[in-house]
């Protein structure tokens, strides 16, 4: 017989840059059971925490601290791989409230994954101490994901965070609000228009498909290469890249998208911090 809890099991991928207080945040949730192992194929430690809250069973996988989703370190590789292929329902992105702009860079990369996500603005007590006022409601509007102020040290905001995760679990997934420069948005729109006209079948939003194509994501390119739509998509992409290269004066797409994400993080921070 199936366990009744199986219907209400919420699997969380816990993500954040190093030293944002992820582990402490989890420890502040009482009565949690900790399982320690390794991620498959590597010696990186895998921590899983389980706890019950009302009718829900939470299973949280604490991913290695990563500054970005590049693959420069083994920790970044493990985190990126799990986020792309792992079995989870929601990303819980923990941010250091005293270092918002730097932390939001990783958030921009998570937004591009097109997953359900909740933001924990951790260390809010330290932000208060430093005189930083963060408008979490405005940040939530900008990125399109719920933001909750927490302090693992003082055990504040934890209950609200858990309730927000349950709400997110039970609600539909919305398209990410990661906005790029006018040049990039124009090319994203052109690709989306073609996908709409062709009624292309996709499990993810057309916007996310367009972004992956403009980032020259290998898996996305391979997928399209063998489909009839590629005949029309290829010249459209060639024009898009010419436009982008001309505007940025470089053909390094990693550098271009890093600039775009930095600009988004900087703009969001300026808008929500007093």
VOGU-3710 file (C-alpha; in Angstrom, 3 decimals, decimal comma):
1> xxxxxxxxxx> 0,000/0,000/0,000  1,084/3,550/-0,724  1,990/5,771/2,152  -0,503/8,641/2,375  2,426/11,043/2,793  3,612/10,198/-0,735  0,848/12,376/-2,152  2,180/15,325/-0,206  5,923/14,803/-0,455  7,618/18,100/-1,384
11> xxxxxxxxxx> 11,130/17,719/-2,775  13,264/20,848/-2,407  16,611/21,634/-4,058  18,433/23,974/-1,650  20,712/26,319/-3,586  22,925/29,268/-2,679  26,372/30,762/-2,913  28,941/29,748/-0,270  28,457/31,234/3,221  24,817/32,309/2,851
21> xxxxxxxxxx> 23,747/30,187/5,860  22,029/27,332/4,015  23,004/24,654/6,525  22,157/26,847/9,493  18,759/27,620/7,952  18,004/23,909/7,696  19,242/23,268/11,241  16,856/25,933/12,513  13,933/23,774/11,366  13,240/21,601/14,406
31> xxxxxxxxxx> 12,832/17,821/14,351  14,558/17,369/11,006  16,233/14,053/10,181  19,590/14,311/8,463  20,912/11,783/5,939  24,486/12,146/4,694  25,874/10,435/1,603  27,587/11,373/-1,669  26,262/12,614/-5,005  26,436/9,816/-7,562
41> xxxxxxxxxx> 29,826/9,402/-9,230  31,632/12,028/-7,113  33,017/12,369/-3,601  31,049/15,561/-2,885  28,968/15,186/0,291  25,193/14,993/-0,167  23,030/16,132/2,739  19,304/15,367/2,730  16,967/16,587/5,427  13,445/15,304/6,033
51> xxxxxxxxxx> 10,787/16,785/8,293  7,008/16,837/8,575  4,864/19,959/8,626  1,104/19,436/8,981  0,165/16,993/6,194  3,381/17,499/4,233  6,644/15,621/4,233  9,559/17,820/3,156  12,684/16,321/1,631  15,428/18,924/1,194
61> xxxxxxxxxx> 18,615/18,215/-0,745  21,349/20,673/0,236  23,368/21,330/-2,930  27,042/22,429/-2,757  27,543/26,186/-2,442  28,105/27,659/-5,932  28,781/31,212/-7,090  27,267/30,395/-10,496  26,136/27,471/-12,653  29,398/27,294/-14,584
71> xxxxxxxxxx> 31,446/24,145/-14,340  34,706/25,594/-13,034  34,615/23,549/-9,816  33,359/20,065/-8,933  30,765/21,689/-6,619  29,379/23,809/-9,465  29,247/20,749/-11,742  27,306/18,746/-9,129  24,867/21,608/-8,451  24,273/22,320/-12,152
81> xxxxxxxxxx> 23,784/18,636/-12,984  21,292/18,122/-10,138  19,294/21,242/-11,059  19,083/20,152/-14,702  18,392/16,430/-14,195  17,461/15,896/-10,535  14,082/14,917/-9,141  12,700/17,910/-7,219  9,619/20,143/-7,124  10,941/23,532/-6,022
91> xxxxxxxxxx> 14,242/25,405/-5,855  14,798/27,145/-2,510  17,378/29,834/-3,295  19,035/31,193/-0,145  20,551/34,678/-0,408  22,755/36,679/1,946  20,730/39,873/2,499  23,915/41,865/3,177  25,354/40,916/-0,242  22,271/41,035/-2,427
101> xxxxxxxxxx> 23,730/42,072/-5,786  26,426/39,383/-5,785  23,929/36,725/-4,652  21,331/37,699/-7,263  23,768/36,721/-10,031  23,163/33,046/-9,194  19,415/33,774/-8,933  19,387/35,035/-12,547  20,860/31,688/-13,641  18,269/29,780/-11,609
111> xxxxxxxxxx> 15,455/31,833/-13,183  16,608/30,631/-16,608  15,965/26,992/-15,528  12,193/27,555/-15,704  11,415/25,846/-12,362  9,218/26,706/-9,382  11,310/28,752/-6,959  11,162/30,500/-3,582  13,760/33,023/-2,365  14,929/33,100/1,272
121> xxxxxxxxxx> 16,489/36,477/2,084  18,633/35,072/4,869  20,755/37,018/7,378  18,021/39,671/7,455  19,051/40,443/11,052  22,558/41,378/9,841  21,075/43,530/7,054  19,006/45,363/9,700  22,142/45,838/11,802  23,932/47,350/8,780
131> xxxxxxxxxx> 20,977/49,671/8,139  19,936/47,988/4,876  16,207/48,040/4,198  15,146/45,463/1,587  11,700/45,639/-0,010  11,052/41,924/-0,421  7,635/42,513/-2,047  9,186/44,658/-4,778  11,935/42,080/-5,342  9,248/39,412/-5,652
141> xxxxxxxxxx> 7,499/41,494/-8,352  10,753/42,045/-10,269  11,792/38,377/-10,426  8,327/36,812/-10,306  9,140/34,555/-7,351  8,050/34,834/-3,685  10,715/36,304/-1,374  10,753/35,700/2,394  13,033/37,399/4,930  14,687/34,879/7,248
151> xxxxxxxxxx> 17,334/34,727/9,941  18,716/31,242/10,603  20,623/32,643/13,581  17,556/34,124/15,281  15,159/31,472/13,885  12,829/34,086/12,349  10,789/33,804/9,154  11,102/29,984/9,101  7,379/29,297/9,509  6,502/31,811/6,785
161> xxxxxxxxxx> 9,114/30,243/4,516  7,665/26,733/4,948  4,117/27,994/4,292  5,355/29,823/1,174  6,973/26,607/-0,105  3,644/24,773/0,360  1,778/27,545/-1,499  4,310/27,415/-4,339  4,050/23,607/-4,483  0,266/23,827/-4,846
171> xxxxxxxxxx> 0,244/26,644/-7,406  0,943/26,602/-11,170  4,395/27,464/-12,520  4,721/30,908/-14,078  7,132/32,076/-16,756  10,346/33,565/-15,354  10,693/37,352/-15,244  14,383/37,439/-16,122  14,519/40,526/-18,391  17,490/41,234/-20,658
181> xxxxxxxxxx> 18,603/44,280/-22,660  16,449/45,552/-25,571  18,728/43,903/-28,158  18,497/40,483/-26,488  14,746/40,810/-25,847  14,180/41,609/-29,539  15,935/38,404/-30,619  14,146/36,315/-27,960  10,847/37,706/-29,288  11,751/36,825/-32,919
191> xxxxxxxxxx> 12,486/33,201/-31,980  9,329/32,964/-29,856  7,248/34,269/-32,782  8,547/31,527/-35,077  7,870/28,820/-32,443  4,312/30,151/-31,974  3,651/30,301/-35,744  4,896/26,727/-36,156  2,929/25,565/-33,063  6,121/23,918/-31,873
201> xxxxxxxxxx> 5,504/21,359/-29,104  7,632/22,015/-26,028  7,589/21,041/-22,343  9,158/24,382/-21,377  8,109/27,952/-22,160  9,113/29,257/-25,596  11,008/32,070/-23,882  13,296/29,598/-22,091  13,850/27,714/-25,372  14,819/30,992/-27,089
211> xxxxxxxxxx> 17,267/31,919/-24,315  18,913/28,472/-24,480  19,306/28,783/-28,262  20,883/32,231/-27,924  23,263/30,825/-25,290  24,230/28,100/-27,790  23,130/25,395/-25,355  24,401/22,154/-26,926  21,475/19,925/-25,868  18,907/22,408/-27,227
221> xxxxxxxxxx> 20,811/22,752/-30,528  21,039/18,965/-30,948  17,317/18,609/-30,254  16,369/21,161/-32,956  18,969/20,068/-35,485  16,989/16,952/-36,458  13,593/18,670/-36,646  11,940/20,295/-39,724  11,717/23,693/-37,968  15,544/23,900/-38,041
231> xxxxxxxxxx> 15,466/24,949/-41,738  13,760/28,216/-40,743  15,305/28,530/-37,296  18,955/28,421/-38,414  18,922/31,582/-40,592  16,939/33,377/-37,870  19,611/32,466/-35,303  22,416/33,527/-37,669  20,816/36,989/-37,956  20,287/37,141/-34,188
241> xxxxxxxxxx> 23,943/36,359/-33,453  25,144/38,981/-35,986  22,935/41,594/-34,290  24,110/40,611/-30,766  27,825/40,453/-31,734  27,606/43,879/-33,389  25,913/45,430/-30,349  28,329/43,966/-27,794  31,446/44,189/-29,948  32,391/40,598/-29,003
251> xxxxxxxxxx> 31,446/37,057/-30,069  31,958/35,595/-26,585  28,406/34,571/-25,612  29,423/33,574/-22,081  30,765/37,088/-21,542  27,671/38,659/-23,142  25,232/36,737/-20,938  27,369/37,328/-17,835  27,087/41,086/-18,538  23,321/40,741/-19,010
261> xxxxxxxxxx> 22,898/38,862/-15,703  25,114/41,323/-13,824  23,054/44,213/-15,182  19,811/42,513/-14,091  21,184/41,806/-10,585  22,508/45,367/-10,256  19,217/46,925/-11,436  17,107/44,759/-9,122  19,327/45,547/-6,131  19,192/49,305/-6,748
271> xxxx> 15,411/49,125/-6,946  14,809/47,202/-3,700  17,514/48,365/-1,253  17,414/51,586/0,745
//
